[in-house]
Amino acid sequence: MRILTALFFAISLLSACSSAKKTRQARINEAYDARTEAQRNRPSVRVAQTPAPASSRTATVSPPVKAAEGPSVGTGPAMATKTGSEWVVTSIKGKFLAIDTSSVRIYMDLTARTPSGESIMNPADFIDHFSIAYVMYPDYNNRDRLGYGTVPLTAQNVGHDGDHLTLTFDINRPKGATNALLLTEITETANGTKARNDLSLRFNASKLSDRFSLFDQSGQRPELRNYVNVNEPVVIRDVKGTSKTLFGIRYQHDFDAASSPMNTSPRPASKSLDVDSTLTITTNQPFMLPQEGLYYFVEDTTDASGIGLVVADKRFPKMTRPEKLIKPVLYMSTSSEIGELNQAQDTKKAFDRYWLSMMSGNEGVAKKAIKAYFDRVEEANKLFTSYKEGWKTDKGMIYIVLGAPDRVQRNREREVWVYNRRANVSEVNFTFTRKANQFVDDHYELVRYIEYQPIWYPIVEAWRTGAIRE
């Protein structure tokens, strides 16, 4: 699992288009006219964060909106402010679980690098070079401190899991507080480089997901993801290992991919989901889910929120099957191209022909472009899978095409991705508004603007010509 890694990434964008490219662009315009949605809003909290790695190219764009500045805080995969010749945290992902009515336990997955650029895998190295402090506020817009402190780093609360480090610590409930905003700051002790994480806490544990979570097979740590693989042994449990019956519902539904950032048409009414099957599980006991689909676990069948899990094939978040590989190229394709791919009798040959035709038959360039594109698809699946695969989400679409943002700004209701670390480039922002969702807590939808056209199309064209290959 890896929902992490990030720092100062850019994208390739070709600003000058020939008349031939304009013709191709017209086809791309037509392809995007088929999809939906729009809303407008602006954020007020600045976050030092980047969702994950991307390529290192430049863009020439004009911003349709400019994000508001605010107090510097961070969250999710986090972005540090420096990357050269020093120890640095490159990403943070956090979650809380209620211990009881007076305290919560914080779980964080971290990635960090040494001055030579190597990933830190030894917890002792992290303990030796970093310190952690936190402060709690009532809300993003309220700076009255509810509490603050430091987190002692020891071999007991800093660990290693796969390609990342883990951190665990407990937070006591501030007197009289029902909710709190926890801001955690990780500092490199030698030079003061900081990475920050923000996490909303609910001490009344009103939601099932405030108390229970998907855990690893050992039952020791939560898996900070919303997906599992078919027949993967999984456990849903709380901090104390309580045994409790949960009701499960399976929906077999092929959710739509995100629509174009320029598609400001009214969003169609949400489609109802048909229940495919039901099941029961017992918390703190391993179980497996044998079929792909969206699963939803609740304490009571009348509950308004629960725990959603996407069950995907055994290779997810990678995509390797030809019939699945043809789906994400939607974001860089014309409607006729998508039609040909979907109707092809030999999907593998059609997929290869699609890429080779755009790369003028250059197999080497095509291979590099395919790898670059589907590396981003894989990262989008790791980072943004919610009630549907990450590549289908609005964040996943932006991430796949543009790469990781240079800065993220967030408040309670919205999140803005800022792209501005490019020479001679104006600031470009993409605003995502938080929407209530019964399956996950962090569902966001993009605010769409027609003004994104001169930004989006040249980047798509760069993908189609093989200019983006890393």
Backbone torsions as a table, in degrees:
resi	resn	phi	psi	omega
1	MET	NA	139.7	175.5
2	ARG	-156.7	106.0	-179.8
3	ILE	-103.8	20.3	-166.3
4	LEU	-129.3	-175.1	176.4
5	THR	94.8	130.6	-175.4
6	ALA	-170.1	153.3	168.0
7	LEU	159.8	120.8	170.2
8	PHE	38.1	71.3	179.5
9	PHE	-116.5	155.7	-178.7
10	ALA	-137.5	179.4	-174.8
11	ILE	-131.8	158.5	176.0
12	SER	-89.9	133.4	179.7
13	LEU	-142.0	123.9	178.1
14	LEU	-94.9	120.0	-171.9
15	SER	-89.5	-22.4	-178.5
16	ALA	-104.5	125.8	-177.6
17	CYS	-119.3	133.6	175.7
18	SER	-77.1	172.0	179.9
19	SER	-63.0	-32.2	177.4
20	ALA	-64.5	-40.2	178.3
21	LYS	-66.8	-35.0	178.4
22	LYS	-63.5	-36.6	177.1
23	THR	-63.7	-45.2	177.5
24	ARG	-62.9	-38.1	179.5
25	GLN	-63.0	-36.7	177.6
26	ALA	-60.2	-37.0	177.9
27	ARG	-67.4	-37.7	178.6
28	ILE	-65.2	-41.4	177.0
29	ASN	-54.5	-46.2	-178.2
30	GLU	-61.8	-38.7	-178.9
31	ALA	-62.4	-35.4	-176.2
32	TYR	-83.3	-13.2	-178.9
33	ASP	-66.0	-12.1	-175.3
34	ALA	-82.3	-7.6	-170.3
35	ARG	-120.6	177.6	-154.9
36	THR	-128.6	174.0	160.2
37	GLU	104.1	154.9	176.8
38	ALA	-176.7	150.1	173.3
39	GLN	-173.9	159.2	-178.7
40	ARG	-133.7	141.3	179.5
41	ASN	-172.0	167.5	-179.9
42	ARG	-135.8	148.4	-177.2
43	PRO	-96.7	174.3	179.9
44	SER	-135.6	-2.5	-178.8
45	VAL	-116.5	130.5	-179.1
46	ARG	-91.3	136.3	-177.8
47	VAL	-124.9	131.8	174.8
48	ALA	-86.9	94.8	-172.0
49	GLN	-158.4	147.8	170.0
50	THR	-140.9	133.2	-175.3
51	PRO	-66.2	-33.4	-177.0
52	ALA	177.9	174.6	-173.4
53	PRO	-72.9	153.1	177.4
54	ALA	-142.4	-157.4	179.6
55	SER	-95.0	177.0	-173.8
56	SER	-122.3	60.6	178.8
57	ARG	-114.8	178.8	-174.5
58	THR	-112.8	159.5	-179.4
59	ALA	-134.3	150.0	174.2
60	THR	-120.5	105.9	-172.1
61	VAL	-142.0	165.9	174.9
62	SER	-122.8	135.6	-174.4
63	PRO	-79.5	128.0	173.2
64	PRO	-73.8	-24.4	177.2
65	VAL	-144.3	158.3	176.2
66	LYS	-122.0	127.4	-175.8
67	ALA	-74.4	146.4	177.5
68	ALA	-74.7	145.0	176.2
69	GLU	-86.6	161.6	-179.7
70	GLY	-169.3	-172.3	179.0
71	PRO	-57.2	138.7	-176.5
72	SER	-81.3	115.4	174.9
73	VAL	-136.4	176.8	-177.0
74	GLY	-147.2	166.2	179.5
75	THR	-161.1	176.7	167.4
76	GLY	52.5	-149.6	167.4
77	PRO	-60.8	122.4	-170.8
78	ALA	-101.9	155.7	180.0
79	MET	-114.5	121.2	173.7
80	ALA	-79.0	167.9	-173.7
81	THR	-94.3	-8.2	178.7
82	LYS	-139.5	152.9	-179.6
83	THR	-134.0	-2.9	-172.6
84	GLY	-99.1	135.7	169.8
85	SER	42.5	45.2	176.2
86	GLU	-158.9	163.3	174.4
87	TRP	-72.9	132.7	-174.5
88	VAL	-150.8	139.4	172.1
89	VAL	-83.9	127.8	-176.7
90	THR	-104.1	-17.5	177.9
91	SER	-161.2	151.9	178.1
92	ILE	-140.7	136.1	172.3
93	LYS	-133.8	129.1	-174.1
94	GLY	-128.9	156.6	175.8
95	LYS	-152.8	149.7	173.7
96	PHE	-117.8	153.2	170.5
97	LEU	-134.0	138.7	180.0
98	ALA	-69.0	134.6	171.1
99	ILE	-87.9	-48.7	174.5
100	ASP	-159.7	-163.0	-177.7
101	THR	-75.9	-6.3	-176.1
102	SER	-112.5	-5.4	-177.8
103	SER	-159.2	159.1	175.6
104	VAL	-130.7	157.9	176.4
105	ARG	-108.9	131.9	-179.5
106	ILE	-101.2	129.6	175.8
107	TYR	-117.0	130.5	177.4
108	MET	-130.6	138.9	168.4
109	ASP	-104.6	132.5	-174.2
110	LEU	-128.8	146.8	164.1
111	THR	-122.7	145.2	-178.1
112	ALA	-150.0	160.2	-177.9
113	ARG	-128.9	152.0	174.6
114	THR	-83.4	170.3	177.3
115	PRO	-57.9	-26.1	179.5
116	SER	-85.2	-0.6	177.4
117	GLY	92.2	2.5	179.7
118	GLU	-82.0	147.7	177.4
119	SER	-68.4	138.4	176.9
120	ILE	-80.9	117.7	179.5
121	MET	-112.8	-18.2	-178.8
122	ASN	-92.3	115.3	180.0
123	PRO	-54.0	-33.1	-179.1
124	ALA	-62.7	-35.6	178.1
125	ASP	-65.6	-40.4	177.7
126	PHE	-64.6	-44.5	-179.5
127	ILE	-60.6	-37.7	-177.0
128	ASP	-72.3	-24.6	-169.3
129	HIS	-116.4	-1.7	-176.5
130	PHE	-135.2	154.8	171.8
131	SER	-130.7	157.8	-176.4
132	ILE	-133.7	133.7	174.7
133	ALA	-132.0	161.0	179.3
134	TYR	-144.5	159.1	173.1
135	VAL	-142.7	146.3	178.1
136	MET	-115.5	135.7	176.2
137	TYR	-122.0	160.5	176.1
138	PRO	-64.4	-33.0	-173.8
139	ASP	-164.4	173.6	176.1
140	TYR	-62.3	-31.9	-175.0
141	ASN	-100.9	7.8	-179.1
142	ASN	-124.5	117.9	-176.5
143	ARG	-101.9	23.7	171.8
144	ASP	-81.0	115.7	-173.6
145	ARG	-71.7	132.2	175.1
146	LEU	-91.7	-24.5	-179.0
147	GLY	176.8	162.8	179.1
148	TYR	-159.0	165.7	179.6
149	GLY	174.3	-174.4	176.5
150	THR	-118.4	159.0	179.0
151	VAL	-113.1	108.7	176.3
152	PRO	-61.6	132.0	179.6
153	LEU	-99.1	120.5	-177.1
154	THR	-137.3	171.9	176.7
155	ALA	-67.0	-16.5	-179.5
156	GLN	-81.8	-30.9	-177.2
157	ASN	-112.9	-4.1	173.7
158	VAL	-112.8	124.8	-178.5
159	GLY	-135.1	-170.4	-177.8
160	HIS	-136.2	133.7	-179.5
161	ASP	-143.4	106.0	179.1
162	GLY	64.1	-117.7	-176.0
163	ASP	-101.0	17.9	-178.8
164	HIS	-146.6	165.3	174.7
165	LEU	-93.2	159.3	177.7
166	THR	-125.5	150.2	178.6
167	LEU	-139.1	136.5	179.0
168	THR	-134.0	134.0	173.8
169	PHE	-156.9	158.6	-177.4
170	ASP	-104.6	148.2	178.0
171	ILE	-126.7	128.3	177.1
172	ASN	-82.5	147.8	-179.8
173	ARG	-70.0	125.9	175.4
174	PRO	-63.7	146.4	-177.3
175	LYS	-57.4	126.4	176.5
176	GLY	79.0	-0.9	-175.8
177	ALA	-90.9	134.5	172.3
178	THR	-95.8	-38.5	178.1
179	ASN	-129.8	163.4	176.1
180	ALA	-158.9	154.2	171.9
181	LEU	-102.5	116.3	179.9
182	LEU	-95.8	118.6	175.5
183	LEU	-107.2	117.7	-178.9
184	THR	-109.5	133.8	-178.0
185	GLU	-123.1	121.3	178.5
186	ILE	-104.6	122.3	-172.9
187	THR	-117.7	132.7	171.5
188	GLU	-75.2	119.8	-166.3
189	THR	-69.0	-25.2	-176.4
190	ALA	-78.3	-37.3	-173.8
191	ASN	-128.6	-1.2	174.2
192	GLY	83.3	6.0	176.5
193	THR	-60.5	134.2	-172.4
194	LYS	-122.1	148.6	167.9
195	ALA	-130.3	139.5	-172.2
196	ARG	-125.9	152.8	179.6
197	ASN	-137.5	135.5	173.6
198	ASP	-115.9	140.8	-174.9
199	LEU	-146.1	123.3	178.2
200	SER	-80.5	128.8	-178.8
201	LEU	-109.9	142.0	174.1
202	ARG	-124.7	112.9	-174.5
203	PHE	-84.6	-14.0	177.3
204	ASN	-85.7	-6.8	174.6
205	ALA	48.4	49.2	-176.1
206	SER	-72.7	-25.7	-178.6
207	LYS	-97.0	148.8	175.7
208	LEU	-57.3	-39.3	-178.4
209	SER	-71.3	-11.1	173.0
210	ASP	-77.8	-19.1	-175.8
211	ARG	-115.3	-33.1	-177.0
212	PHE	-120.9	152.0	-178.4
213	SER	-154.5	160.6	169.0
214	LEU	-65.4	127.0	178.8
215	PHE	-114.2	165.0	173.8
216	ASP	-69.9	171.2	-174.1
217	GLN	-62.5	-27.4	179.2
218	SER	-77.0	-15.3	-177.8
219	GLY	75.8	17.5	-176.1
220	GLN	-94.9	-34.0	-175.2
221	ARG	-138.1	145.2	174.4
222	PRO	-66.7	145.4	171.1
223	GLU	-88.7	115.6	-175.0
224	LEU	-84.6	62.9	179.6
225	ARG	-152.6	162.9	-178.8
226	ASN	-112.0	20.8	-179.8
227	TYR	-136.4	154.5	171.2
228	VAL	-137.6	167.9	179.0
229	ASN	-99.7	155.1	178.1
230	VAL	-54.2	130.9	177.8
231	ASN	62.5	19.0	173.4
232	GLU	-80.0	126.2	176.5
233	PRO	-64.5	124.0	-178.9
234	VAL	-132.8	162.6	179.5
235	VAL	-135.3	133.8	167.7
236	ILE	-108.0	123.9	-176.8
237	ARG	-152.8	172.3	174.2
238	ASP	-110.7	-176.0	-176.9
239	VAL	-61.7	-35.8	-173.8
240	LYS	-91.5	-4.6	-179.6
241	GLY	75.2	36.2	-178.5
242	THR	-68.2	139.6	173.2
243	SER	-93.5	121.5	-175.2
244	LYS	-150.7	141.0	177.9
245	THR	-81.7	130.8	174.2
246	LEU	-118.8	143.8	178.0
247	PHE	-94.5	133.0	-178.7
248	GLY	-115.6	142.9	177.7
249	ILE	-126.7	134.3	176.6
250	ARG	-109.6	129.2	174.5
251	TYR	-112.1	127.7	174.4
252	GLN	-101.7	97.1	-172.1
253	HIS	-144.0	131.2	177.7
254	ASP	-93.8	95.1	-176.4
255	PHE	-69.0	148.6	179.8
256	ASP	-70.2	150.5	171.8
257	ALA	-75.3	163.6	179.7
258	ALA	-61.2	147.5	176.0
259	SER	-89.6	167.9	-177.1
260	SER	-54.2	143.9	175.5
261	PRO	-61.1	-17.9	-178.8
262	MET	-94.8	-4.1	-174.1
263	ASN	-82.2	95.4	-177.7
264	THR	-97.2	16.5	176.6
265	SER	-65.4	151.1	178.1
266	PRO	-56.3	139.2	-178.2
267	ARG	-74.3	134.4	179.3
268	PRO	-67.4	157.3	179.3
269	ALA	-61.5	145.1	-179.5
270	SER	-63.9	139.7	178.3
271	LYS	-84.5	142.5	176.5
272	SER	-74.9	149.6	179.2
273	LEU	-99.2	133.7	178.5
274	ASP	-91.3	129.9	178.8
275	VAL	-69.3	125.9	179.8
276	ASP	-90.5	-41.7	-179.6
277	SER	-162.8	167.8	179.1
278	THR	-130.5	162.4	179.3
279	LEU	-159.2	169.0	171.5
280	THR	-128.0	146.8	175.7
281	ILE	-132.5	164.4	174.9
282	THR	-114.1	126.1	179.3
283	THR	-61.9	152.9	179.6
284	ASN	71.1	12.5	175.9
285	GLN	-128.6	132.6	-178.6
286	PRO	-62.2	146.2	174.2
287	PHE	-150.6	166.4	178.5
288	MET	-128.7	149.4	177.7
289	LEU	-113.2	112.6	-169.4
290	PRO	-84.4	-7.9	-176.5
291	GLN	-127.5	145.0	176.0
292	GLU	-68.2	153.7	178.3
293	GLY	148.4	-175.2	176.5
294	LEU	-101.3	121.5	179.5
295	TYR	-109.0	145.9	-175.1
296	TYR	-137.0	119.8	-176.6
297	PHE	-112.2	132.6	-178.7
298	VAL	-137.2	160.4	174.1
299	GLU	-77.4	-35.6	-179.4
300	ASP	-138.0	142.4	-175.5
301	THR	-65.4	-11.0	177.5
302	THR	-95.5	-0.9	-177.7
303	ASP	-63.8	144.8	-178.7
304	ALA	-87.2	-13.2	178.3
305	SER	-147.5	154.4	-178.8
306	GLY	-156.2	-147.1	179.1
307	ILE	-117.4	117.7	179.0
308	GLY	-98.9	140.0	177.3
309	LEU	-136.0	128.7	171.0
310	VAL	-87.1	124.2	175.5
311	VAL	-102.0	117.8	-174.5
312	ALA	-118.5	174.6	-179.8
313	ASP	-64.3	169.9	-170.4
314	LYS	-67.4	-16.2	-178.9
315	ARG	-95.8	-10.7	179.8
316	PHE	-60.6	138.7	16.6
317	PRO	-84.0	-4.3	172.3
318	LYS	-68.0	153.8	173.6
319	MET	-123.9	119.7	-174.1
320	THR	-128.4	-23.8	-178.9
321	ARG	-74.7	133.6	-178.8
322	PRO	-53.2	-40.4	-177.8
323	GLU	-67.0	-20.2	175.7
324	LYS	-96.2	-29.8	179.5
325	LEU	-63.9	-29.6	-176.7
326	ILE	-74.0	-15.7	-175.2
327	LYS	-72.8	-51.1	-175.1
328	PRO	-66.9	-16.9	179.0
329	VAL	-70.3	-2.1	174.6
330	LEU	-48.4	-39.0	-173.0
331	TYR	-71.2	-11.4	-179.7
332	MET	-127.7	19.8	-172.3
333	SER	-122.2	160.1	171.8
334	THR	-86.2	163.7	-179.9
335	SER	-63.2	-36.8	179.5
336	SER	-67.6	-37.4	178.1
337	GLU	-64.6	-43.6	178.3
338	ILE	-62.8	-40.5	178.1
339	GLY	-61.2	-43.6	179.1
340	GLU	-63.3	-41.0	179.4
341	LEU	-65.1	-42.8	-177.3
342	ASN	-69.9	-27.6	-176.2
343	GLN	-97.5	-3.4	-176.3
344	ALA	-66.7	138.1	176.6
345	GLN	-73.8	-37.6	176.0
346	ASP	-108.8	95.6	-173.8
347	THR	-63.6	-38.5	-178.6
348	LYS	-62.9	-46.8	179.0
349	LYS	-64.6	-39.0	179.3
350	ALA	-65.2	-39.2	178.8
351	PHE	-63.9	-46.5	179.2
352	ASP	-63.4	-42.3	-179.4
353	ARG	-63.5	-38.0	179.1
354	TYR	-57.7	-49.9	-176.7
355	TRP	-71.7	-41.4	-179.1
356	LEU	-64.9	-35.5	-179.6
357	SER	-66.0	-35.3	179.1
358	MET	-75.8	-27.5	-178.0
359	MET	-96.8	20.7	178.2
360	SER	55.3	34.5	176.7
361	GLY	79.6	2.2	-179.1
362	ASN	-79.6	103.1	-174.5
363	GLU	-65.4	-38.3	-179.8
364	GLY	-63.4	-45.4	178.6
365	VAL	-65.3	-40.0	-179.7
366	ALA	-62.2	-43.7	-179.8
367	LYS	-61.6	-41.9	179.9
368	LYS	-67.6	-39.4	179.7
369	ALA	-66.9	-41.7	178.5
370	ILE	-62.1	-45.8	179.9
371	LYS	-61.0	-44.2	-179.8
372	ALA	-62.1	-44.3	-177.0
373	TYR	-66.1	-46.4	-175.3
374	PHE	-81.9	-16.3	166.8
375	ASP	-63.4	-40.9	178.1
376	ARG	-70.1	-36.2	176.2
377	VAL	-60.7	-43.9	179.2
378	GLU	-62.3	-45.4	179.0
379	GLU	-63.7	-39.7	177.7
380	ALA	-61.3	-38.9	177.3
381	ASN	-64.7	-40.0	178.1
382	LYS	-65.8	-43.4	-171.3
383	LEU	-81.4	-39.3	-163.5
384	PHE	-120.7	2.5	177.9
385	THR	-58.0	126.5	-178.0
386	SER	-124.4	-102.7	171.5
387	TYR	-93.3	-4.6	174.3
388	LYS	-141.5	167.1	-176.7
389	GLU	-55.7	145.5	-175.2
390	GLY	-58.9	-34.0	-178.1
391	TRP	-67.3	-21.7	-179.1
392	LYS	-84.6	-14.0	-176.7
393	THR	-78.2	163.4	177.9
394	ASP	-61.7	-43.3	177.9
395	LYS	-63.8	-40.6	179.4
396	GLY	-61.7	-40.8	178.4
397	MET	-60.5	-49.6	-178.9
398	ILE	-63.2	-41.2	-179.1
399	TYR	-64.6	-42.9	-178.8
400	ILE	-62.1	-45.8	-174.4
401	VAL	-79.7	-43.9	-174.9
402	LEU	-101.1	-17.3	-174.7
403	GLY	89.0	-171.4	-177.7
404	ALA	-72.5	142.6	176.3
405	PRO	-69.9	160.5	177.5
406	ASP	-82.7	-24.3	179.3
407	ARG	-155.6	149.7	176.4
408	VAL	-124.4	134.8	176.0
409	GLN	-116.8	136.7	-174.4
410	ARG	-145.0	146.0	162.6
411	ASN	-132.7	-165.5	-174.1
412	ARG	-62.5	-33.4	-170.8
413	GLU	-103.4	-18.5	-174.7
414	ARG	-153.0	166.8	-178.4
415	GLU	-139.6	137.0	-179.5
416	VAL	-120.9	129.5	173.2
417	TRP	-96.1	124.3	-176.5
418	VAL	-108.5	126.0	175.7
419	TYR	-113.0	110.9	-178.0
420	ASN	-152.7	1.0	-177.6
421	ARG	-90.8	63.9	178.8
422	ARG	-142.1	143.0	-179.0
423	ALA	-63.8	134.5	176.6
424	ASN	55.3	38.4	-178.7
425	VAL	-122.1	132.4	175.3
426	SER	-75.1	160.6	-179.2
427	GLU	-73.6	133.8	178.4
428	VAL	-123.5	132.6	-175.0
429	ASN	-127.6	142.8	173.9
430	PHE	-121.8	121.0	-176.4
431	THR	-100.6	129.7	177.0
432	PHE	-116.6	128.3	178.5
433	THR	-100.8	138.7	178.8
434	ARG	-73.5	133.2	179.9
435	LYS	-123.0	141.4	177.3
436	ALA	-61.8	137.1	-179.8
437	ASN	-149.8	129.1	-174.5
438	GLN	-71.2	-21.1	-174.6
439	PHE	-88.4	-35.4	-176.5
440	VAL	-138.6	159.5	-179.3
441	ASP	-87.3	-22.1	-170.9
442	ASP	-117.8	56.0	177.8
443	HIS	-91.4	124.7	-178.6
444	TYR	-126.0	147.2	176.9
445	GLU	-125.7	139.2	-176.5
446	LEU	-72.9	138.6	169.7
447	VAL	-84.1	119.5	-171.3
448	ARG	-98.5	143.7	-179.5
449	TYR	-136.6	138.6	175.3
450	ILE	-64.8	-24.7	-177.8
451	GLU	-67.4	-8.9	177.9
452	TYR	-73.9	-11.6	-175.5
453	GLN	-53.0	-51.2	-178.1
454	PRO	-69.1	-12.1	176.6
455	ILE	-89.1	-46.2	-169.7
456	TRP	-74.5	-47.8	-172.5
457	TYR	-62.7	-42.5	177.8
458	PRO	-63.0	-32.7	177.9
459	ILE	-69.3	-42.1	175.8
460	VAL	-59.5	-41.8	179.3
461	GLU	-63.1	-36.7	177.9
462	ALA	-63.2	-39.2	175.0
463	TRP	-64.4	-41.0	-174.8
464	ARG	-70.9	-22.3	179.9
465	THR	-101.2	0.3	178.9
466	GLY	81.6	13.2	179.3
467	ALA	-70.0	-26.4	175.3
468	ILE	-99.9	113.9	-176.3
469	ARG	-135.1	19.4	178.6
470	GLU	-156.3	NA	NA
